[in-house]
Amino acid sequence: MNSNILIIDDDDDFRKLLVRIISKEGFTVFDADDAASGLKVLDKEDIKVVLSDVRLPDANGVELVGAIKAKHPFVEVIVITSHGTIEDGVKSIKNGAFDYLVKIQDNQKIIPLLNKAIEKSALQYRIQQLEKKISDKFSFDNIVGDSPALQKAKTLAGKVSDTDATVLLLGETGTGKEIFAQSIHEAGKRKLYPFVAVNCSAFGKEILESELFGHKMGGFTGAVKDKKGWLEEANKGTIFLDEVGEMNIDLQAKLLRVLETQEFYRVGDSKPTKVDVRVIAATNRNLQEEAEKGNFRLDLFYRLSVFQIPLPSLAERPEDMEPLAFHFIKIYSDRMNKSFPKVTKEFLLTLKKHPWKGNIRELKNVIERALILCDKELLSEHLPFDFTPQSSSEHLFDLAEVEKQHIKKVMRYTNNNKTETAKLMNIGLTTLYRKLQEYKLE
């Protein structure tokens, strides 16, 4: 762990004493006799903790804390002084100081305090890197595809992301609604707060009500203690309600209250709970039609659909099939520690011709399966049966096509040993060569 320390103090004797004490504990120590020199060191070196005197020739150490934290947020600052005052101590902490010490009196506390400050600095850095990784992962730039339909959806999502408007994502199953929801969250002003995803179709009414709104102890049989719901967990952040069209109509009324007042009642509670939460919902249903049938509240539909974003199916964006396929092949090749397999035009054409009722989710699963089975072979050899060209009605029972596929499987089994293949198939080697040529398998 980096343990670079900077001491800023114009008292030469005390500064040199601190340098000796701290260096003996294994820290790398830099020192400066005024604020200007100290700030130059901060710009050049990877400093984790600053020990700064209050009274400096060119600055007040208490005010210097704010200047350091503004430019170097992960640097922890410990303020030290010969004449400590409560006012200076309070102001230092408010400005972002890690702690406030009195010289001589608190010298024995310096080393333990430095260790704690370095731990905090390292933790903050790791959190920042993790947040950056999440933000990068859910950046709109990482949503693969350049088709006009997808670009339109990304443009709309980008425009609404930095607002608090309720968003309704529309699209078939597997079109990437949750990825869009998280990308909207990460691009907005709530990104430092939780993103909570809820699949409304995965729970019955009672369980969903308790999980979404929480409950009070004794609110129902088995409620042995108070429990926060997902709405409270998402406070100041975003809650994503996937398959919102599956929500029970009674719960829809409670959700409508949240959207209108930002408050709700926990199960069994008589007092409302306030939240500050953004709602993004998604559905593969036509909610307006469902409302006309009495299956969905029309007033809730209007509240949810303040800003609608239709997400295109794969059938509506065929030009994105190739980059998506390569994207998932790369992901699963890396994950399985396999070399990138050969991808033929035939393979890509087969993918483009498939109806993809499960959209991107189905494509992902098919690519992963093919890569699991693939061992230095063509991916097309491992597509499910209904993906191969012979599965169409004119080829399904075609004897020649069945024979061709059988030869390919036996050749794979024998690692392309033609003699062994002919033997296993109980045909002559000359016959095998003729069939390989006929079926263009060589």
KOLKOLPA-349598 format. One record per residue: x, y, z of N, C-alpha, C in turn. Coordinates in steps of 0.1 Angstrom, whole numbers, plus 5000, padded with zeros to 4 digits. Layout:
<sites>
XYZXYZXYZ;...
</sites>
This chain:
<sites>
500949885000500050005000500950125000;500650224991501350354991501150425005;502350465010502250535023503050665023;502850745013503550875012502850975020;503651035029503151145038503851275035;503051385036503651515034503451595047;504551655052504451745064504651885060;503651975063503852115060503852195074;505052245077505252315089506452405088;506352535092507552625091508452615103;508052535113508952515125509952405121;511152445117512152345112512452235121;512652265134512952155144511852055145;510652105147509452015148509251935136;509351995124509151935111510151815110;511451845112512551745111512351635121;511851665133511551565143510451465138;509351525132508351445127508751355115;509651415107510151335095510851215100;511751225111512451115116511551015122;510651055131509750965137508850885127;508350955118507450885108508150795098;509350845094510150765085510550625091;510850625105511250505111510150405111;508850445109507750355109507450295095;508350325086508250275072507550365062;507150485066506450575057507450645049;507050685037507950775028507450915031;508351005036507951135041508551245032;507651335028508051455021507751575031;508551685029508151795038508351935031;507652035036507652165031507452265042;508052385040507952485051506852595049;506152575038504952675036503952605027;502752665026501652605019501952595004;502552704998502852694984503752584980;504852564988505752444985505052314987;504152304997503452185000502452144989;501852254983500852224972501652174960;502852224958503652174946504052034948;504351994960504651854963503451764960;502251814964500951734962500751714947;501051814939500851804924501851704918;503051684924504051604918504051464923;503751444936503851314943502451254946;502451124947501251054951501051044966;500651164972500551174986499251124991;499351045003498050995008497551075020;498551125028498151195040499051325042;498351435045499151555048498951595063;500151625069500151675083500451825082;499551915085499752055083499552135095;500552225097500352325108499252425105;498752475116497652585114498252715110;499352755116499952885113501152865104;500852895091501952895081502253035076;503453055071503853185066502953245055;502353165047501553215036500153165036;499653095046498353045046497953005060;496552995062496052935074495752785072;496352705080496252555078494852505078;493952575086492552535086491952555073;492152675066491652705053492352615042;493652585045494352505035493752365033;493052315044492452185043491452185031;490552285030489552285020490252295006;491252375005491952384992492552244988;493152174997493752044994492651944990;491551934998490451844995489751874982;489751994978489052034966489851984954;491151984954491951944943492351794944;492551744957492951604959492051544969;490851504964489751454973490151324981;491051244976491451124983492651144993;493151264994494251295003493551325017;494051255027493551295041494451395047;493851495054494651595060494451595076;495551595083495551605097496151735101;495351815108495851955112496451945126;497652005127498352005139498652155143;498652185156498852315161499552325174;500252435177500852445190499752495200;498852575196497852625205496452595199;495952475203494652435198493452505204;492552535195491252595199490052515194;489052515201487852435197487352485184;487352615182486852675169487652625157;489052625159489852575148489652435145;489452355156489252215154487952185147;486852255151485552235145485652275130;486252385127486352435113487152345105;488252285110489052195103488352075098;487552015108486751895105485651935094;485052045096484052085086484652105072;485852155071486552165059487052035053;486951925060487251795055488451735061;489051795072490151735078489851595085;490851505084490651375090490651385106;491551475111491551495125492351625128;492351665141492951785146493751755158;495051775158495951745170496651865175;496951855188497851955194499251905195;500251985191501651945191502051905206;503051815207503551765219502551685227;501451745229500351675237499851545231;499751555218499151435210500151365201;501451385204502451325195502351175194;502051105205501950965205500750915197;499850995193498650955185498950965170;500051025166500351055152500450925144;501250825148501450705140500150625138;499350595149498150525147497150605138;497150735140496250815132496650815117;497950815114498350805101497950675094;498050565101497550435096496150435093;495350495102493850505099493550595087;494250705086494050795075494450735062;495450655062495850595049494850485045;494350415055493250315052492050385046;491650495052490550565047490750615033;491950675030492250715017492250605007;492850485010492850375001491350324999;490550325009489150275008488450374998;488550505000487850594992488250584977;489550554975490050534961489450414955;489350304963488850174957487350194954;486650264963485250294960485050374947;485950474946485850564934486150484921;487050384922487450304911486250214907;485650154918484450074916483350144910;483050264914481950344909482250384894;483550414891483950444877483750314869;484050204874483950074866482450054863;481650074873480150054871479650164861;480050284862479650394853480050364839;481350314838481850274824481050164818;480750064827480049944822478649984817;478050074824476650114820476550244813;477650284806477650394798476850374785;476150474780475450454767476350414756;477650454757478650414746478850264746;478550194757478750044758477549964754;476450034750475349964745475649944730;475849814727476449784714475349794703;475749864692474949874680474850014675;474750034662474750164655473450184646;472550094648471350104639470550224643;469850284633469050404636468050394647;467450274648466450244659467050254672;468250194674468950184687469550324690;470050394680470550524682469550624687;468350614682467150694686466850674701;466850544705466550504719467650564728;468950554724470050604732470050754733;469650824723469550964723468451014733;467250944732466150974741466650954756;467250834758467750804772468750904777;469650944768470651044772469951174776;468951214769468251344772467551344785;466951224789466151224801466951184813;468251144811468951084822469251184834;469551304831469851404841468651474847;467551424845466251474851465751374861;464651414868463951324877462751264871;462551284858461251234851461151084852;459951044854459650894854459750854839;460450734838460650684824459950544823;459350524811458750394808459450334796;460150224798460850154787459950054781;459750054768458849964761459649874752;459349754752460049664742459749514746;460149434736459949284738460849234749;460649114753461449054763462949034757;463949074765465249054761465849164753;465249284752465749394744466749484752;466949454764467949524772467349634780;466149624785465549724793466249764806;466749654813467449684825468749754823;469449714812470749784809470449934806;469449964799469050104796468750174809;467950104818467550174830468750204839;469750114839470950134847471750244841;471850244828472650354821472050484823;470750494823470050624826470450674840;470350574850470750604864472150654865;473150584858474550614859474950744852;474150784843474350904836473751024842;472951004853472251114859472851154872;472151254879472651314891472451224903;471751114902471551024913472550904913;473550904904474350794902475150754915;475350844924476150814937475250734947;473950724943473050664953472550524946;471750444954471450314949470650304937;470850194929469950154918469450024922;468150014924467449894929466549834918;466849714913466049654903465049554909;463749564904462749474909461949414898;461849284897461049214887459749194893;458749264889457349264894456649134891;457149054881456448934878456948814886;458048834894458648724901458048704915;457048784919456548774933455048784932;454448714942452948724944452648864951;451348894952450949024957451449054971;451348964980451648984994453149004995;453948914989455448924990455949054984;455449084972455849204965455549334973;454349334979453949454987454949464999;455249355006456149365017457549405013;458049345002459449374998459549514992;458449564985458549694979458349804989;457449794998457049895007457649875021;458049755024458549725038457349695047;457649665060456649635069457049675083;456049695092456249715106456149585113;456849575124456849455133455349425137;454949305134453549275138452549305127;453049365116452149405105451349285099;451949165100451349045095452048925102;451448805101452048695108453448665102;454448665111455748635107456648765106;455948885107456749005107457249035121;458448975124458948985138459749105140;460049185130460749315132460449405120;460749535123460649635112461549595100;461049625088461849595076461749705066;462849755061462849855050462449785037;461649855029461349795016462349845005;462149794993463049834982463049984979;461850044981461750194979462650274988;462650235001463550295011465050265007;465350145003466650114999467150194988;466250234979466550314967466550464970;466350504983466150644986467350734980;466950844974467850934967468450874954;468150754951468550684939467450654930;467550544924466550504913466050364916;464750344915464150204915463650174901;464050054897463650004884462649894885;461449924880460349824881460149754868;460749644867460649564854459349484854;458849464842457549394841456449454850;456349594850455449664858453949624855;453749584843452349544838451849424846;452749344852452349224860451949264874;452149384878451849424892450349414895;449949364907448649354911447949494911;446649494908446049624906445949704920;445849634931445849694944447149764947;448249694944449549754946449849874936;449149874925449249984916448850114922;447850104930447350224937448350284947;449050194954450150234963451250294956;451650234944452750284936452350424930;451050444927450650574922450850684933;450550644945450750744956452250784957;453150684956454550714956454950814945;454450794933454750884922454151024924;453051034931452351164933452951234945;453251164956453551234968454951194974;455651094968456951054973456750994987;455650934990455450875003454550755002;454650665012453850545012453750495026;452850395028452750325041453350195041;454250165050454750025052453549935055;453649815052452549715056452449715072;451249745077451049745091451349875098;451749975090452150105097451050205095;450950295105449850405104450450535100;451850545100452450665096453150655082;453050755074453650745061455150755062;455850695052457250705051457650785038;458450885040458850975029460150915022;460150925009461350895001461550994990;462750994986463151074974463750974964;462850924955463350814946462850844932;463650814922463250814908462750684904;461650684896461150554891461350534876;461950424873462050384859461250254858;460350244849459550114847459750064833;459449934832459549864819458449764817;458049744805457049644802457149594788;456649474786456549424772455149424767;454249484776452849484773452449624768;451249634762450649764758449849804770;450349884779449649924791448349994789;448350074778447050144775445950044772;446249944764445249844761444949764774;445949734782445649664795444749754804;444949884803444049974811442649974806;442449964793441149964787440349834791;441149724793440649594797440349584812;440849684820440649694834441749614842;442849584834444049514841445049604846;445049734842446049824847445349964848;445750034859445250164862445650264851;444650334845444950434835445750554841;445350594853446050704859447550674862;447850544866449150504868449950494855;449250454844449950454831450350594827;449550694829449950824826451050874834;451050834847452150884856453550814852;453450684848454650614844455150654831;454250694822454750724808454950874805;455550944816455951084814456851084802;457850994801458850984791458950844786;458450814775458550674769459750664760;460350544761461450504753461250364747;460850354734460750224728462050164725;462350044729463549974726463349874714;464149884704463849804692464249654695;463549564688463849424689465049394679;465649274680466749244671466249244657;465049204655464449204641464449344635;464349444643464249584639465649644637;466649574641468049624640469049514635;468749454623469549344618471049384616;471249514613472649554611473549554624;472849534636473549524648473849384652;473349284644473649144648475049114648;475849154638477249114637478049174649;477949314651478749364663478349304676;477049274678476549204690477149064692;477148994680477748854681479148864685;479948944679481348954682481549004696;480749094701480749144714480649034724;479648944723479348834732480448724730;480848704718481948604716483248644724;483548774723484748824730484548814746;483348844750483048834765483248694770;482548594763482648464768483948384765;484648424754485948374751486848414763;486848534767487748584778487348514791;486048504793485548444806485948294807;485948224795486248084795487748054792;488448164791489948154788490148074775;489348104765489548034752489948144742;490648084732491048174720489848214712;489848324706488748374698488448274687;487348214685487048114675486848174661;486948094651486748134638485248164636;484948274630483548314628483348334613;482548244607482348244592481148334588;481148364575479948444570478748354571;478848224570477648134571477148144585;477948154595477548164609476748284611;477348404607476648534608475348534601;475348474589474048474581472948394588;473448284594472448194602471848274613;472748354620472248434631471248544626;471548604615470648704610469248654605;469248524601468048464596467148414607;467648404619466948354631465948454635;464748414639463748514644464048584657;464848534666465248594678464048644687;463148554690462048594698462448634712;463648584717464148624730465148744729;465348794717466148904714467548894719;468149004725469549004729469848894740;468948874749469148774759469248634753;468448604743468548474736469848464728;470248574722471548574714472748544724;472648614735473748594746473848444750;472648384752472648244757473148144746;472748174733473248094722474748094720;475248224721476748234719477448174731;476948184743477648124754477647974753;476547914749476447764747477347724736;477447794725478247754714479747754718;480147854726481547864731481847754741;480947714749481147604758481447474751;480747454740480947334732482047344722;482447464718483447484708484847454713;485547374706486947344709487847354697;488247474694489047494681488247454669;486947474669486147444658485347574655;484547554644483647664640482447674650;482147794653480947814662479647764656;479547764643478347724636478047574638;479147504642478947354644478147334657;478047434665477447414678476247504681;475647544670474347614672473247514675;472147554682471047464684470447424671;469847304671469347244658468447344650;467547414658466647504650467347624644;468647644646469347754640469947714627;470147584624470847534612469947544600;470547574589469747594577468847474574;469247354577468447234574467147224582;467047314592465847304600464647374593;464747434582463647494575462847384569;461547404566460647304562461147224550;461847284541462247214529463447124531;464147144543465347064546465246974558;464146984566464046924579464246774577;463546714567463646574565464446534552;465246624548466146594536467246494540;467246374533468146274537469646314535;469846384524471246424521471746524532;470846614536471246704547471546634560;470746534563470946454575472346384574;472646324562473846254560475046354562;474946464556475946574557476246604571;475246624579475446664593476046544601;475646424597476246304604477746294601;478146314589479546304585480346414593;479746534594480446644601480646604616;479646544622479746504636480846394638;480846294629481846184630483246244628;483346334618484646394615485146464628;484346534635484746604647485146504657;484346394658484646294668486046234666;486446214654487746154650488846254648;488546384651489546484649490046494634;489046474625489246484611490146364605;490146254612490846134607489846064598;490146074585489246024574489145874575;490345804577490345654578489445604589;489545664601488845634612487345664610;487045774604485645814601485045714592;485645684581485145584572484845444579;485745404588485545284595484345284604;484245394611483145414621481745414613;481745474601480545494593480245364585;481245274585481045144578480945174563;481745264558481745294543483245294539;483445284526484845284521485445424521;486745424522487445554523487145634510;487145564499486845644486485445704486;484545624492483145684493483045804502;483845794513483945914522484446034515;485546014508486146134500485146194490;484446104484483446154474482346234481;481946184492480846254499481346384505;482646384510483146514515483246614504;483546574492483646664481482246714477;481346614477479946644473479246744482;479546734495478946814505479846944509;480946954501481847064503482247074518;482746964523483146954537484646954538;485346964527486846974527487347114526;
</sites>
